[in-house]
Amino acid sequence: MKQAAALPLLLLAACSRSPEAPSPTPSPVVTPDKPHTLVPADFATLKLGAKVAGSDATGKFVSDGQVVAEVESYVACPEGVTACDPEALPAGTVYTYVHRVVPGKTVASATLFRTARPAGGFANGVGIDNSQAAAALGPDGQVDVAADNGALVWRVIGGDGWKAGEPITFFWQSTLPPALSTEAYLVETDGSVAMGSGPFPTKEKTAEPRY
């Protein structure tokens, strides 16, 4: 009889146990993309069309009151386009953003030029003027180009250094036309970083947030 009485108590205890809680799933760790190397083309090989009207810009990149670099920029349409009006051109037209960078008189050696934000509409075309780079850096110098979280970075490696007054032209291509000149570029030199203006793509249209 004692065994029979104990049986309902055992069943009751078993039923009262709550199911085991599932093991927590670890949240994925989001890390920035690693920079990846891009293969630069020679600016001298490009065949460009007319410039976008109003895209010419000259900017002084200043740090602590010193002119780190002067940058002359413009944006061009593809070869064969004689009137470069983005509003009259089809979507997907590739625009070439060109920047001629000259380190300032007080600069001993510049180290890089880059976009200060992700290059919207990047069309995988990027490069430098090889002859200018060779004249500035010497035969042992080179310019590495990389994409870093969407921004484009041209970094000087080795050689005689990129010194004051030595121009190098950089370019990149986008399927987005330029907006007005805006602070969207950086020059680094002698441990200083200076931001300056130049033509940059208009923002891509995004969906309106829903609440």
C-alpha atoms as an extended CHARMM CRD file, in Angstrom:
* protein
*
       211  EXT
         1         1  MET       CA              0.0000000000        0.0000000000        0.0000000000  PROA      1               0.0000000000
         2         2  LYS       CA              2.8660000000        2.3540000000        0.7540000000  PROA      2               0.0000000000
         3         3  GLN       CA              4.2720000000        1.7900000000       -2.7640000000  PROA      3               0.0000000000
         4         4  ALA       CA              0.8480000000        2.4680000000       -4.3170000000  PROA      4               0.0000000000
         5         5  ALA       CA              0.5170000000        5.7120000000       -2.3350000000  PROA      5               0.0000000000
         6         6  ALA       CA              3.9730000000        6.8760000000       -3.3900000000  PROA      6               0.0000000000
         7         7  LEU       CA              3.2680000000        6.4100000000       -7.1120000000  PROA      7               0.0000000000
         8         8  PRO       CA              0.8960000000        9.4170000000       -7.5040000000  PROA      8               0.0000000000
         9         9  LEU       CA              3.3940000000       11.5880000000       -5.6570000000  PROA      9               0.0000000000
        10        10  LEU       CA              6.1670000000       10.6070000000       -8.1020000000  PROA      10              0.0000000000
        11        11  LEU       CA              3.8930000000       11.3270000000      -11.0800000000  PROA      11              0.0000000000
        12        12  LEU       CA              2.9610000000       14.7080000000       -9.5840000000  PROA      12              0.0000000000
        13        13  ALA       CA              6.6080000000       15.6220000000       -9.0800000000  PROA      13              0.0000000000
        14        14  ALA       CA              7.4540000000       14.6460000000      -12.6670000000  PROA      14              0.0000000000
        15        15  CYS       CA              4.6150000000       16.7560000000      -14.0690000000  PROA      15              0.0000000000
        16        16  SER       CA              5.6170000000       19.7730000000      -12.0040000000  PROA      16              0.0000000000
        17        17  ARG       CA              9.0830000000       19.9840000000      -13.5640000000  PROA      17              0.0000000000
        18        18  SER       CA              9.3850000000       22.8540000000      -16.0190000000  PROA      18              0.0000000000
        19        19  PRO       CA             10.9550000000       22.1030000000      -19.4060000000  PROA      19              0.0000000000
        20        20  GLU       CA             14.6160000000       22.9330000000      -19.7360000000  PROA      20              0.0000000000
        21        21  ALA       CA             15.2610000000       26.4560000000      -21.0410000000  PROA      21              0.0000000000
        22        22  PRO       CA             16.9320000000       26.4890000000      -24.4510000000  PROA      22              0.0000000000
        23        23  SER       CA             20.6000000000       27.4110000000      -24.5180000000  PROA      23              0.0000000000
        24        24  PRO       CA             21.0780000000       31.0910000000      -25.4210000000  PROA      24              0.0000000000
        25        25  THR       CA             22.2350000000       31.6960000000      -28.9860000000  PROA      25              0.0000000000
        26        26  PRO       CA             25.3250000000       33.9060000000      -29.0900000000  PROA      26              0.0000000000
        27        27  SER       CA             24.8130000000       37.1740000000      -30.9620000000  PROA      27              0.0000000000
        28        28  PRO       CA             26.9810000000       37.5600000000      -34.0530000000  PROA      28              0.0000000000
        29        29  VAL       CA             29.8870000000       39.9690000000      -33.6300000000  PROA      29              0.0000000000
        30        30  VAL       CA             29.8240000000       42.6680000000      -36.2830000000  PROA      30              0.0000000000
        31        31  THR       CA             33.3060000000       43.7880000000      -37.3150000000  PROA      31              0.0000000000
        32        32  PRO       CA             34.3200000000       46.3500000000      -39.9330000000  PROA      32              0.0000000000
        33        33  ASP       CA             35.2760000000       45.0450000000      -43.3490000000  PROA      33              0.0000000000
        34        34  LYS       CA             38.9980000000       44.6060000000      -43.8470000000  PROA      34              0.0000000000
        35        35  PRO       CA             40.5650000000       46.8620000000      -46.4880000000  PROA      35              0.0000000000
        36        36  HSD       CA             40.9800000000       45.0750000000      -49.7930000000  PROA      36              0.0000000000
        37        37  THR       CA             43.4460000000       45.9760000000      -52.5040000000  PROA      37              0.0000000000
        38        38  LEU       CA             42.2760000000       47.4320000000      -55.8060000000  PROA      38              0.0000000000
        39        39  VAL       CA             44.1540000000       47.2940000000      -59.1030000000  PROA      39              0.0000000000
        40        40  PRO       CA             44.8570000000       50.8600000000      -60.2710000000  PROA      40              0.0000000000
        41        41  ALA       CA             44.6940000000       51.8880000000      -63.9170000000  PROA      41              0.0000000000
        42        42  ASP       CA             46.8410000000       54.5720000000      -65.5550000000  PROA      42              0.0000000000
        43        43  PHE       CA             45.0200000000       57.8730000000      -65.8920000000  PROA      43              0.0000000000
        44        44  ALA       CA             46.8320000000       58.4780000000      -69.2020000000  PROA      44              0.0000000000
        45        45  THR       CA             44.9300000000       55.5630000000      -70.7720000000  PROA      45              0.0000000000
        46        46  LEU       CA             41.4870000000       57.0150000000      -70.0190000000  PROA      46              0.0000000000
        47        47  LYS       CA             39.4220000000       58.5460000000      -72.7920000000  PROA      47              0.0000000000
        48        48  LEU       CA             37.0000000000       60.9940000000      -71.2610000000  PROA      48              0.0000000000
        49        49  GLY       CA             34.1610000000       63.0990000000      -72.5750000000  PROA      49              0.0000000000
        50        50  ALA       CA             33.0600000000       66.5520000000      -71.5310000000  PROA      50              0.0000000000
        51        51  LYS       CA             33.1790000000       67.7300000000      -67.9310000000  PROA      51              0.0000000000
        52        52  VAL       CA             30.0930000000       68.0190000000      -65.7860000000  PROA      52              0.0000000000
        53        53  ALA       CA             29.2460000000       71.7120000000      -65.7760000000  PROA      53              0.0000000000
        54        54  GLY       CA             30.1950000000       73.2940000000      -62.4550000000  PROA      54              0.0000000000
        55        55  SER       CA             32.2510000000       70.3160000000      -61.2490000000  PROA      55              0.0000000000
        56        56  ASP       CA             35.6000000000       72.1400000000      -61.4370000000  PROA      56              0.0000000000
        57        57  ALA       CA             36.8340000000       72.8930000000      -57.9290000000  PROA      57              0.0000000000
        58        58  THR       CA             40.0520000000       73.9690000000      -56.2530000000  PROA      58              0.0000000000
        59        59  GLY       CA             40.4340000000       73.2980000000      -52.5510000000  PROA      59              0.0000000000
        60        60  LYS       CA             43.0980000000       74.0390000000      -49.9600000000  PROA      60              0.0000000000
        61        61  PHE       CA             43.5390000000       71.3280000000      -47.3400000000  PROA      61              0.0000000000
        62        62  VAL       CA             44.6300000000       73.1100000000      -44.1520000000  PROA      62              0.0000000000
        63        63  SER       CA             45.8910000000       71.7610000000      -40.8140000000  PROA      63              0.0000000000
        64        64  ASP       CA             47.0050000000       73.9970000000      -37.9170000000  PROA      64              0.0000000000
        65        65  GLY       CA             47.0170000000       76.9890000000      -40.2300000000  PROA      65              0.0000000000
        66        66  GLN       CA             49.3320000000       75.3470000000      -42.7560000000  PROA      66              0.0000000000
        67        67  VAL       CA             48.3190000000       74.3990000000      -46.3030000000  PROA      67              0.0000000000
        68        68  VAL       CA             48.9120000000       70.6530000000      -46.4280000000  PROA      68              0.0000000000
        69        69  ALA       CA             47.8650000000       70.3340000000      -50.0750000000  PROA      69              0.0000000000
        70        70  GLU       CA             46.0330000000       72.0200000000      -52.9140000000  PROA      70              0.0000000000
        71        71  VAL       CA             43.6150000000       69.8420000000      -54.8580000000  PROA      71              0.0000000000
        72        72  GLU       CA             42.1600000000       70.6180000000      -58.2900000000  PROA      72              0.0000000000
        73        73  SER       CA             39.1690000000       68.4400000000      -59.1290000000  PROA      73              0.0000000000
        74        74  TYR       CA             36.5820000000       67.8800000000      -61.8270000000  PROA      74              0.0000000000
        75        75  VAL       CA             34.1640000000       65.1980000000      -63.0050000000  PROA      75              0.0000000000
        76        76  ALA       CA             33.9590000000       63.9530000000      -66.5870000000  PROA      76              0.0000000000
        77        77  CYS       CA             31.4420000000       61.9710000000      -68.6080000000  PROA      77              0.0000000000
        78        78  PRO       CA             32.3730000000       58.9590000000      -70.7570000000  PROA      78              0.0000000000
        79        79  GLU       CA             34.1010000000       59.3620000000      -74.1080000000  PROA      79              0.0000000000
        80        80  GLY       CA             31.8070000000       60.6760000000      -76.8120000000  PROA      80              0.0000000000
        81        81  VAL       CA             29.5900000000       62.7340000000      -74.5010000000  PROA      81              0.0000000000
        82        82  THR       CA             29.9530000000       66.3260000000      -75.6610000000  PROA      82              0.0000000000
        83        83  ALA       CA             27.4040000000       67.8770000000      -73.2980000000  PROA      83              0.0000000000
        84        84  CYS       CA             27.7710000000       66.3410000000      -69.8530000000  PROA      84              0.0000000000
        85        85  ASP       CA             24.3760000000       66.9450000000      -68.2790000000  PROA      85              0.0000000000
        86        86  PRO       CA             23.5960000000       64.2010000000      -65.7300000000  PROA      86              0.0000000000
        87        87  GLU       CA             19.8790000000       64.9840000000      -65.8590000000  PROA      87              0.0000000000
        88        88  ALA       CA             19.8270000000       64.1680000000      -69.5780000000  PROA      88              0.0000000000
        89        89  LEU       CA             21.9320000000       60.9900000000      -69.3000000000  PROA      89              0.0000000000
        90        90  PRO       CA             20.6460000000       57.4870000000      -68.5410000000  PROA      90              0.0000000000
        91        91  ALA       CA             20.9710000000       55.8420000000      -65.1490000000  PROA      91              0.0000000000
        92        92  GLY       CA             24.1880000000       53.8680000000      -64.8540000000  PROA      92              0.0000000000
        93        93  THR       CA             26.3080000000       56.4030000000      -66.7360000000  PROA      93              0.0000000000
        94        94  VAL       CA             29.8550000000       56.2020000000      -65.3940000000  PROA      94              0.0000000000
        95        95  TYR       CA             31.3390000000       59.4890000000      -64.1800000000  PROA      95              0.0000000000
        96        96  THR       CA             35.0910000000       59.8870000000      -63.6280000000  PROA      96              0.0000000000
        97        97  TYR       CA             36.1460000000       61.9080000000      -60.5830000000  PROA      97              0.0000000000
        98        98  VAL       CA             39.6100000000       63.4190000000      -61.0930000000  PROA      98              0.0000000000
        99        99  HSD       CA             41.8140000000       65.0000000000      -58.4030000000  PROA      99              0.0000000000
       100       100  ARG       CA             45.2200000000       66.5930000000      -58.9900000000  PROA      100             0.0000000000
       101       101  VAL       CA             46.8990000000       66.7840000000      -55.5750000000  PROA      101             0.0000000000
       102       102  VAL       CA             49.9700000000       68.9390000000      -54.8640000000  PROA      102             0.0000000000
       103       103  PRO       CA             51.5210000000       68.8460000000      -51.3450000000  PROA      103             0.0000000000
       104       104  GLY       CA             51.9950000000       72.2930000000      -49.7830000000  PROA      104             0.0000000000
       105       105  LYS       CA             55.2770000000       74.2000000000      -49.4990000000  PROA      105             0.0000000000
       106       106  THR       CA             55.8030000000       73.2590000000      -45.8550000000  PROA      106             0.0000000000
       107       107  VAL       CA             55.2730000000       69.5380000000      -46.4070000000  PROA      107             0.0000000000
       108       108  ALA       CA             58.2570000000       67.2200000000      -46.0960000000  PROA      108             0.0000000000
       109       109  SER       CA             56.4460000000       64.0970000000      -47.2530000000  PROA      109             0.0000000000
       110       110  ALA       CA             52.7990000000       63.2870000000      -47.9250000000  PROA      110             0.0000000000
       111       111  THR       CA             51.6030000000       59.7450000000      -47.3120000000  PROA      111             0.0000000000
       112       112  LEU       CA             48.0640000000       59.3420000000      -48.6380000000  PROA      112             0.0000000000
       113       113  PHE       CA             44.9970000000       60.7610000000      -50.3180000000  PROA      113             0.0000000000
       114       114  ARG       CA             41.5450000000       59.3120000000      -49.6440000000  PROA      114             0.0000000000
       115       115  THR       CA             37.8240000000       59.8530000000      -49.6440000000  PROA      115             0.0000000000
       116       116  ALA       CA             36.5330000000       60.7690000000      -46.2100000000  PROA      116             0.0000000000
       117       117  ARG       CA             33.3480000000       58.7380000000      -46.6580000000  PROA      117             0.0000000000
       118       118  PRO       CA             32.1730000000       55.7110000000      -48.6650000000  PROA      118             0.0000000000
       119       119  ALA       CA             32.4140000000       56.3040000000      -52.4000000000  PROA      119             0.0000000000
       120       120  GLY       CA             28.7740000000       56.0780000000      -53.4400000000  PROA      120             0.0000000000
       121       121  GLY       CA             28.0600000000       54.2410000000      -56.6880000000  PROA      121             0.0000000000
       122       122  PHE       CA             31.6920000000       53.0950000000      -57.0150000000  PROA      122             0.0000000000
       123       123  ALA       CA             32.0530000000       51.5060000000      -60.4600000000  PROA      123             0.0000000000
       124       124  ASN       CA             35.3380000000       49.6350000000      -59.7800000000  PROA      124             0.0000000000
       125       125  GLY       CA             37.3930000000       52.0680000000      -61.8580000000  PROA      125             0.0000000000
       126       126  VAL       CA             40.2720000000       53.6440000000      -59.9380000000  PROA      126             0.0000000000
       127       127  GLY       CA             43.8720000000       54.6800000000      -60.5030000000  PROA      127             0.0000000000
       128       128  ILE       CA             46.5870000000       57.3190000000      -60.7560000000  PROA      128             0.0000000000
       129       129  ASP       CA             48.6820000000       59.1240000000      -63.3380000000  PROA      129             0.0000000000
       130       130  ASN       CA             51.6200000000       56.7130000000      -63.5380000000  PROA      130             0.0000000000
       131       131  SER       CA             54.0700000000       59.1780000000      -65.0880000000  PROA      131             0.0000000000
       132       132  GLN       CA             53.3930000000       61.7910000000      -62.4120000000  PROA      132             0.0000000000
       133       133  ALA       CA             53.7580000000       59.1930000000      -59.6380000000  PROA      133             0.0000000000
       134       134  ALA       CA             57.0740000000       57.9770000000      -61.0830000000  PROA      134             0.0000000000
       135       135  ALA       CA             58.4050000000       61.5390000000      -61.3250000000  PROA      135             0.0000000000
       136       136  ALA       CA             57.3350000000       62.3140000000      -57.7530000000  PROA      136             0.0000000000
       137       137  LEU       CA             58.3210000000       59.0830000000      -56.0130000000  PROA      137             0.0000000000
       138       138  GLY       CA             61.1980000000       57.7360000000      -58.0830000000  PROA      138             0.0000000000
       139       139  PRO       CA             61.5400000000       54.2260000000      -59.5420000000  PROA      139             0.0000000000
       140       140  ASP       CA             61.2450000000       52.5050000000      -56.1690000000  PROA      140             0.0000000000
       141       141  GLY       CA             58.0250000000       54.2060000000      -55.1380000000  PROA      141             0.0000000000
       142       142  GLN       CA             54.4790000000       53.0910000000      -55.7140000000  PROA      142             0.0000000000
       143       143  VAL       CA             50.9040000000       53.9700000000      -54.8030000000  PROA      143             0.0000000000
       144       144  ASP       CA             48.7470000000       51.2270000000      -53.3110000000  PROA      144             0.0000000000
       145       145  VAL       CA             44.9990000000       51.6060000000      -53.7220000000  PROA      145             0.0000000000
       146       146  ALA       CA             42.4640000000       49.9890000000      -51.4010000000  PROA      146             0.0000000000
       147       147  ALA       CA             38.7930000000       50.0910000000      -50.4610000000  PROA      147             0.0000000000
       148       148  ASP       CA             38.3270000000       50.5350000000      -46.7130000000  PROA      148             0.0000000000
       149       149  ASN       CA             34.7030000000       50.1800000000      -45.5510000000  PROA      149             0.0000000000
       150       150  GLY       CA             33.5740000000       51.7740000000      -48.7830000000  PROA      150             0.0000000000
       151       151  ALA       CA             36.0880000000       54.6300000000      -48.7550000000  PROA      151             0.0000000000
       152       152  LEU       CA             38.9150000000       54.7320000000      -51.3070000000  PROA      152             0.0000000000
       153       153  VAL       CA             42.5200000000       55.1130000000      -50.1280000000  PROA      153             0.0000000000
       154       154  TRP       CA             45.6310000000       55.8520000000      -52.2070000000  PROA      154             0.0000000000
       155       155  ARG       CA             48.7190000000       55.2090000000      -50.0510000000  PROA      155             0.0000000000
       156       156  VAL       CA             52.3010000000       56.1260000000      -50.9950000000  PROA      156             0.0000000000
       157       157  ILE       CA             54.7750000000       53.2980000000      -50.4160000000  PROA      157             0.0000000000
       158       158  GLY       CA             58.5670000000       53.7010000000      -50.5010000000  PROA      158             0.0000000000
       159       159  GLY       CA             60.5020000000       55.7080000000      -53.0450000000  PROA      159             0.0000000000
       160       160  ASP       CA             61.8140000000       59.1970000000      -52.4950000000  PROA      160             0.0000000000
       161       161  GLY       CA             58.6580000000       60.3480000000      -50.7590000000  PROA      161             0.0000000000
       162       162  TRP       CA             55.8440000000       62.5410000000      -52.0410000000  PROA      162             0.0000000000
       163       163  LYS       CA             57.2800000000       65.9900000000      -51.4230000000  PROA      163             0.0000000000
       164       164  ALA       CA             56.0970000000       69.5890000000      -51.6520000000  PROA      164             0.0000000000
       165       165  GLY       CA             55.1560000000       70.7790000000      -55.1020000000  PROA      165             0.0000000000
       166       166  GLU       CA             55.0500000000       67.3130000000      -56.6850000000  PROA      166             0.0000000000
       167       167  PRO       CA             51.6590000000       66.7150000000      -58.3610000000  PROA      167             0.0000000000
       168       168  ILE       CA             49.9570000000       63.3300000000      -58.5750000000  PROA      168             0.0000000000
       169       169  THR       CA             46.5780000000       62.8790000000      -60.2410000000  PROA      169             0.0000000000
       170       170  PHE       CA             44.1350000000       60.3630000000      -58.7650000000  PROA      170             0.0000000000
       171       171  PHE       CA             40.8480000000       59.2170000000      -60.2410000000  PROA      171             0.0000000000
       172       172  TRP       CA             37.9010000000       56.9810000000      -59.4590000000  PROA      172             0.0000000000
       173       173  GLN       CA             34.6200000000       56.1990000000      -61.1680000000  PROA      173             0.0000000000
       174       174  SER       CA             31.0240000000       56.1970000000      -59.9860000000  PROA      174             0.0000000000
       175       175  THR       CA             27.5890000000       55.6210000000      -61.4570000000  PROA      175             0.0000000000
       176       176  LEU       CA             26.3440000000       58.6100000000      -59.4530000000  PROA      176             0.0000000000
       177       177  PRO       CA             26.7750000000       62.2060000000      -60.6560000000  PROA      177             0.0000000000
       178       178  PRO       CA             28.4240000000       64.8070000000      -58.4450000000  PROA      178             0.0000000000
       179       179  ALA       CA             26.7260000000       67.1250000000      -56.0250000000  PROA      179             0.0000000000
       180       180  LEU       CA             28.1580000000       70.5210000000      -55.1640000000  PROA      180             0.0000000000
       181       181  SER       CA             31.7230000000       70.5880000000      -53.8820000000  PROA      181             0.0000000000
       182       182  THR       CA             31.7900000000       69.3080000000      -50.3130000000  PROA      182             0.0000000000
       183       183  GLU       CA             34.3080000000       68.3030000000      -47.6440000000  PROA      183             0.0000000000
       184       184  ALA       CA             34.7290000000       64.6800000000      -48.6300000000  PROA      184             0.0000000000
       185       185  TYR       CA             38.4780000000       64.1310000000      -49.0530000000  PROA      185             0.0000000000
       186       186  LEU       CA             41.5450000000       63.7950000000      -46.8230000000  PROA      186             0.0000000000
       187       187  VAL       CA             45.2800000000       64.2760000000      -47.2830000000  PROA      187             0.0000000000
       188       188  GLU       CA             47.7090000000       62.8820000000      -44.7280000000  PROA      188             0.0000000000
       189       189  THR       CA             51.2390000000       64.2160000000      -44.4380000000  PROA      189             0.0000000000
       190       190  ASP       CA             53.9290000000       64.4940000000      -41.7640000000  PROA      190             0.0000000000
       191       191  GLY       CA             51.5840000000       62.9290000000      -39.2490000000  PROA      191             0.0000000000
       192       192  SER       CA             48.8930000000       65.5540000000      -39.8980000000  PROA      192             0.0000000000
       193       193  VAL       CA             45.5050000000       64.9850000000      -41.4740000000  PROA      193             0.0000000000
       194       194  ALA       CA             43.6860000000       67.7120000000      -43.3760000000  PROA      194             0.0000000000
       195       195  MET       CA             40.1970000000       67.5790000000      -44.8530000000  PROA      195             0.0000000000
       196       196  GLY       CA             39.1830000000       69.4990000000      -47.9410000000  PROA      196             0.0000000000
       197       197  SER       CA             36.4770000000       69.9290000000      -50.5200000000  PROA      197             0.0000000000
       198       198  GLY       CA             35.8570000000       68.4600000000      -53.9290000000  PROA      198             0.0000000000
       199       199  PRO       CA             33.0380000000       67.0830000000      -56.0780000000  PROA      199             0.0000000000
       200       200  PHE       CA             31.4230000000       63.9940000000      -54.5850000000  PROA      200             0.0000000000
       201       201  PRO       CA             28.4580000000       61.8280000000      -55.6260000000  PROA      201             0.0000000000
       202       202  THR       CA             24.9420000000       62.7190000000      -54.7210000000  PROA      202             0.0000000000
       203       203  LYS       CA             23.4260000000       60.4540000000      -52.1060000000  PROA      203             0.0000000000
       204       204  GLU       CA             21.6260000000       57.4020000000      -53.3580000000  PROA      204             0.0000000000
       205       205  LYS       CA             17.8780000000       57.4290000000      -52.7640000000  PROA      205             0.0000000000
       206       206  THR       CA             16.8130000000       55.3710000000      -49.7810000000  PROA      206             0.0000000000
       207       207  ALA       CA             13.3910000000       54.1460000000      -48.7310000000  PROA      207             0.0000000000
       208       208  GLU       CA             11.4700000000       56.3390000000      -46.3310000000  PROA      208             0.0000000000
       209       209  PRO       CA             11.4740000000       54.8760000000      -42.7930000000  PROA      209             0.0000000000
       210       210  ARG       CA              8.2410000000       53.3260000000      -41.6000000000  PROA      210             0.0000000000
       211       211  TYR       CA              7.0540000000       53.6280000000      -38.0210000000  PROA      211             0.0000000000
